[in-house]
Amino acid sequence: MVVSTINDSSPLSFSNDTTIPASTFSSNSFVNVEKGDPVAFGPYWEKLRDECMIEIKGDEWMSYFGDANNLCWYMVPPMRDAILRLHNAVGNVVTKDKFLVLGTGSSQLYQALLYALSPSEPSDRPINVVAATPYYSEYKDATDILQSRLFQWIGDAALYDKDEPYIELVTSPNNPDGTLRAPVVNSGAEGKVIYDLAYYWPQYTPITYEVDHDVMLFTFSKCTGHAGSRIGWAFVKDIEVAKKMIRFVHLNSIGVSKESQIRAAKMIEVICDGYQNLKSTKSDHLFFDYGKRLMKERWEKFKGAIEQSKIFTLTKYPTSYCHFNKDLSEQYPAFAWLKCMEGIENGESYLEKLKIRTRGGERFGVDAKYVRVSMIGTNDEFIELCTRLSNAKRE
Ligand SMILES: Cc1ncc(COP(=O)(O)O)c(C=O)c1O
């Protein structure tokens, strides 16, 4: 059994028989739920720390190259095999007839894609980049930081009606609001779509079908919670697009850290071995089962706090059949997207007064009545967040 060193009498639940232990948070400190740092799954990995150990000797993985025979020459074979094995186990994407491109986080691959999907010559008319609001707040800054003559940020995809080529970003489930999305641009011009599937994993949303698009982005950060490893990958149908992305990664960082790849491959192997040896693995020792249970418990607690506060309303999510978990399930997004009730104009500053740090709607292209709250931070922060929300009184 893969997770054999876990003490069978104390699974990943705590004395109150939930996945959420009591908080030790100081009431004077700010609760910071502004960022999406996915440390919530830390207690799971802590229990599996021995199984996840890797050893890299002094002379190993020294080369820039990971596999000179692969188009993505800096990717090591264990990383490629682990990614394919994971998707095969989860059934969330069609990997056949696609090129796999590895990046230093999917953030690097986003930049690589902008480069690869833009016209090859700079022009006075850079290609327009759009995403339906509310959109992932980093897209805008990441697009405009170098003030490129190849591409430029335009904003809301739903308002795009120019007769000019464009790149549309579709994040599904969406950050910040968790909704399932499809392209929305209504223009006759030539458009290319980047699907960002960072949250299409069973702990956040039912896996309803195998997604199959020309360009799809994934990140290790939100899959297992190991954001610090900086591993992301893309499945790309067109070899010319894949080649341009690889050229970008070459010029930007000459590949992706081999140590990170080896570690990520190991974590994925541990997850997949658990599901492969299903009969001998307890359900809370299975990563996605544990992750889903944690997210469900957090969402139930959070909804209770929001109802008590009577200050915000929450996005509602549909129930669907999950082919991975083989059950009907709701979504448990990585972020909660709150809207202030009548009379409160700025959610972020309202919560700031309660010593809760959040990210306001304007960063996501909508108004300040909306606010995003991370559901994947530390347990202490999460418990304190719920306590402060339930105790909140309208001024
Ligand atoms: C939708 C989305 N895409 C991409 C990323 C970045 O992922 P990475 O850590 O792999 O750069 C995030 C991180 O929050 C995200 O929410």
The ligand as an SDF file (V2000), in Angstrom:
LIG
                    3D

 16 16  0  0  0  0  0  0  0  0999 V2000
   -6.6790   30.8370  -13.6160 C   0  0  0  0  0  0  0  0  0  0  0  0
   -5.2360   30.7720  -13.2460 C   0  0  0  0  0  0  0  0  0  0  0  0
   -4.3350   30.5510  -14.2020 N   0  0  0  0  0  0  0  0  0  0  0  0
   -3.0330   30.5090  -13.9120 C   0  0  0  0  0  0  0  0  0  0  0  0
   -2.5660   30.6870  -12.6290 C   0  0  0  0  0  0  0  0  0  0  0  0
   -1.0890   30.6910  -12.3650 C   0  0  0  0  0  0  0  0  0  0  0  0
   -0.5860   29.4120  -12.1980 O   0  0  0  0  0  0  0  0  0  0  0  0
    0.9630   29.1230  -11.9520 P   0  0  0  0  0  0  0  0  0  0  0  0
    1.1830   29.0820  -10.4730 O   0  0  0  0  0  0  0  0  0  0  0  0
    1.1930   27.7880  -12.5840 O   0  0  0  0  0  0  0  0  0  0  0  0
    1.7560   30.1800  -12.6220 O   0  0  0  0  0  0  0  0  0  0  0  0
   -3.4700   30.9120  -11.6080 C   0  0  0  0  0  0  0  0  0  0  0  0
   -3.0050   31.1400  -10.2420 C   0  0  0  0  0  0  0  0  0  0  0  0
   -3.6980   31.6020   -9.3770 O   0  0  0  0  0  0  0  0  0  0  0  0
   -4.8410   30.9680  -11.9240 C   0  0  0  0  0  0  0  0  0  0  0  0
   -5.7550   31.2090  -10.9880 O   0  0  0  0  0  0  0  0  0  0  0  0
  1  2  1  0
  2  3  1  0
  2 15  2  0
  3  4  2  0
  4  5  1  0
  5  6  1  0
  5 12  2  0
  6  7  1  0
  7  8  1  0
  8  9  2  0
  8 10  1  0
  8 11  1  0
 12 13  1  0
 12 15  1  0
 13 14  2  0
 15 16  1  0
M  END
$$$$
